[in-house]
Amino acid sequence: MKALKLLNSGVFTIDTLASKLGVDKYVVKELIDYLVIRRYVNEVEIGPECKSKCATCRIAKSCPFYKLNLNTKIKIYVITEKGIDYFKRYTKVNHSS
């Protein structure tokens, strides 16, 4: 659930998510693969061609490409509406218990 909570707050790469969670990046990769299969998270490959679209992109403010002005493609992970709904339901259930 910590991974979804983080993803709900922004956009991450495997490395940045692993760092935030304090676990090995290979563990995070397995977790992300599971979340992608369940459609809670989308994997998005971004690169220099995205720069022209930043002004209209909903994730631009938390996007590492936008912040760092990278010149190479990277994969980022973005929570989906399904993931947001699951996160909201899960946190609501846990807070009402």
C-alpha positions as CSV (number, residue, x, y, z in Angstrom):
1,M,0.0,0.0,0.0
2,K,2.9,2.3,0.6
3,A,3.8,2.1,-3.1
4,L,0.3,3.2,-4.1
5,K,0.4,6.0,-1.6
6,L,3.6,7.3,-3.0
7,L,2.4,6.9,-6.6
8,N,-0.8,8.7,-5.6
9,S,1.4,11.7,-4.7
10,G,3.4,11.8,-7.9
11,V,5.3,10.1,-10.6
12,F,8.3,7.8,-10.0
13,T,10.9,5.7,-11.7
14,I,11.8,2.3,-10.3
15,D,15.0,3.8,-8.7
16,T,13.2,6.7,-7.0
17,L,10.4,4.6,-5.8
18,A,12.9,2.0,-4.3
19,S,14.7,4.9,-2.6
20,K,11.5,6.3,-1.1
21,L,10.4,2.8,0.1
22,G,13.8,1.9,1.3
23,V,13.9,-1.4,-0.6
24,D,15.9,-3.0,-3.4
25,K,14.9,-1.8,-6.9
26,Y,14.4,-5.4,-8.0
27,V,11.7,-5.8,-5.3
28,V,10.1,-2.6,-6.5
29,K,10.2,-3.8,-10.1
30,E,8.3,-7.0,-9.2
31,L,5.8,-4.9,-7.2
32,I,5.3,-2.5,-10.1
33,D,4.9,-5.3,-12.6
34,Y,2.1,-6.7,-10.4
35,L,0.4,-3.3,-10.1
36,V,0.7,-2.8,-13.9
37,I,-0.9,-6.2,-14.5
38,R,-3.7,-5.3,-12.1
39,R,-4.1,-1.9,-13.9
40,Y,-3.4,0.1,-10.8
41,V,-0.4,1.7,-12.4
42,N,0.7,2.6,-15.9
43,E,4.2,2.3,-17.2
44,V,5.0,5.3,-19.4
45,E,8.1,5.8,-21.5
46,I,9.0,9.5,-21.7
47,G,11.8,11.4,-23.5
48,P,12.8,14.5,-25.2
49,E,9.8,14.4,-27.6
50,C,7.5,14.9,-24.5
51,K,8.8,18.4,-23.8
52,S,6.5,20.1,-26.2
53,K,3.5,18.5,-24.5
54,C,4.5,19.4,-20.9
55,A,2.2,22.4,-20.8
56,T,-0.9,20.3,-21.2
57,C,0.3,17.1,-19.3
58,R,-1.5,16.4,-16.0
59,I,1.7,14.9,-14.5
60,A,4.2,17.5,-15.6
61,K,4.7,19.0,-12.1
62,S,5.8,15.7,-10.7
63,C,7.5,14.3,-13.8
64,P,11.2,13.7,-13.5
65,F,11.7,14.4,-17.2
66,Y,10.1,17.8,-16.9
67,K,12.0,18.7,-13.7
68,L,15.4,17.5,-14.9
69,N,15.1,18.3,-18.6
70,L,16.6,14.9,-19.5
71,N,17.9,14.1,-23.0
72,T,17.2,10.4,-22.8
73,K,14.1,8.2,-22.5
74,I,13.1,6.9,-19.1
75,K,10.2,4.8,-17.8
76,I,8.0,6.3,-15.2
77,Y,5.1,4.9,-13.3
78,V,1.8,6.7,-12.9
79,I,-1.2,5.6,-10.7
80,T,-4.3,5.0,-12.8
81,E,-7.9,5.9,-11.9
82,K,-8.4,2.3,-10.8
83,G,-5.4,2.6,-8.6
84,I,-6.6,5.9,-7.1
85,D,-10.1,4.3,-6.4
86,Y,-8.5,1.3,-4.8
87,F,-6.2,3.5,-2.7
88,K,-9.2,5.7,-1.6
89,R,-11.3,2.6,-0.7
90,Y,-8.4,1.0,1.2
91,T,-7.6,4.1,3.2
92,K,-11.3,4.7,4.0
93,V,-11.7,1.2,5.3
94,N,-8.6,1.4,7.4
95,H,-9.5,4.8,8.9
96,S,-13.1,3.7,9.7
97,S,-11.9,0.6,11.6
